[in-house]
Amino acid sequence: QQQVKQSPQSLIVQKGGISIINCAYENTAFDYFPWYQQFPGKGPALLIAIRPDVSEKKEGRFTISFNKSAKQFSLHIMDSQPGDSATYFCAAVYSGNTPLVFGKGTRLSVIA
Amino acid sequence: GAVVSQHPSWVICKSGTSVKIECRSLDFQATTMFWYRQFPKQSLMLMATSNEGSKATYEQGVEKDKFLINHASLTLSTLTVTSAHPEDSSFYICSARYGGSSNQPQHFGDGTRLSIL
């Protein structure tokens, strides 16, 4: 059973456009929702994270929108650049010393 | 801050040999370390969770005798792939977290690409 569903699987966006990646979760015990960015041959790097008591968090060009009632959260990349081309993973975790639960990832390609 | 160093980054070895991968948290004490395996174009698959000084907890389907994990200190965990075979070839990534709260993010190393000939 996949606890965090991520879509789309792949995404192509024009330079300067907005990239939007969506995730949905099932376990209401989750209380921390990070997004990771992974370049080929590298480990995932923490990009931005949110807790469910906040509906939106923005850091530079990256924004997380969180809808607790719908159990959904999304990543928006404004003014997308070719350097943003990478695989993005949403994740969720609940209290205690438990590991992250990852979505299946979205391969983003930003074309000039 | 929050740097996790993984070594080696790439290793090629013959079938039947054992390979050790090191994971170090450079600027924080990692209460918990996690080991993942990632196949091409797929998500990360959790192999095991280890707490300093305790035995690792393996995920279902992961052979604990094949993948030996040691978390001897708050800054070092090792994964040893014993008697490696071609099907063990993969990208292995470690992750470290400080503290037991979900608020503490997991930080990842840059992975080790293991190729077994």
Chai-1 contact restraints between the chains, C-beta under 6 A:
chainA,res_idxA,chainB,res_idxB,connection_type,confidence,min_distance_angstrom,max_distance_angstrom,comment,restraint_id
A,D31,B,S102,contact,1.0,0.0,6.0,A-B,restraint_1
A,Y32,B,S102,contact,1.0,0.0,6.0,A-B,restraint_2
A,Y32,B,N103,contact,1.0,0.0,6.0,A-B,restraint_3
A,P34,B,P105,contact,1.0,0.0,6.0,A-B,restraint_4
A,K42,B,D110,contact,1.0,0.0,6.0,A-B,restraint_5
A,G43,B,I93,contact,1.0,0.0,6.0,A-B,restraint_6
A,G43,B,F108,contact,1.0,0.0,6.0,A-B,restraint_7
A,G43,B,G109,contact,1.0,0.0,6.0,A-B,restraint_8
A,G43,B,D110,contact,1.0,0.0,6.0,A-B,restraint_9
A,G43,B,G111,contact,1.0,0.0,6.0,A-B,restraint_10
A,P44,B,F108,contact,1.0,0.0,6.0,A-B,restraint_11
A,L46,B,P105,contact,1.0,0.0,6.0,A-B,restraint_12
A,V93,B,S102,contact,1.0,0.0,6.0,A-B,restraint_13
A,Y94,B,S102,contact,1.0,0.0,6.0,A-B,restraint_14
A,S95,B,S102,contact,1.0,0.0,6.0,A-B,restraint_15
A,N97,B,T32,contact,1.0,0.0,6.0,A-B,restraint_16
A,N97,B,G100,contact,1.0,0.0,6.0,A-B,restraint_17
A,P99,B,F34,contact,1.0,0.0,6.0,A-B,restraint_18
A,P99,B,L46,contact,1.0,0.0,6.0,A-B,restraint_19
A,P99,B,T49,contact,1.0,0.0,6.0,A-B,restraint_20
A,L100,B,Q106,contact,1.0,0.0,6.0,A-B,restraint_21
A,F102,B,S43,contact,1.0,0.0,6.0,A-B,restraint_22
A,F102,B,L44,contact,1.0,0.0,6.0,A-B,restraint_23
A,K104,B,S43,contact,1.0,0.0,6.0,A-B,restraint_24
A,G105,B,S43,contact,1.0,0.0,6.0,A-B,restraint_25
